[in-house]
Amino acid sequence: MLKCGSITPQNKEGTLLQYRIRDKKILSKVIIPIFEIYFLRTTKVYSYDLFKKVLYSNCFHYSSSLKNLLNTKASANFEPFKDIPSKNWVIGFTEAEGSFS
């Protein structure tokens, strides 16, 4: 669907696959817009924000400092969108005969 990137096997059996895009322009023009429309609603948004910072920085080569930055975890009290229920939550709530009163 995206018409970019490559898929490679991650194990000998070929049961684990990896989808990889290495072109900074494609990441900026194809992948970032997807996540700007369909927001992440878990702590993954923290990793996404870090990824975007690195992508748009002038230092896009892989280094130990970059690796450390991308491996940092959100703090335990990090709760993105904690006050905004997702569409799926609202649908599940109403289908389960929930009440808003």
Summary of the structure (lengths in Angstrom):
residues: 101
radius of gyration: 17.9
end to end distance: 42.7
largest distance: 55.1
contacts: 178
relative contact order: 0.10
helix: 43%
strand: 8%
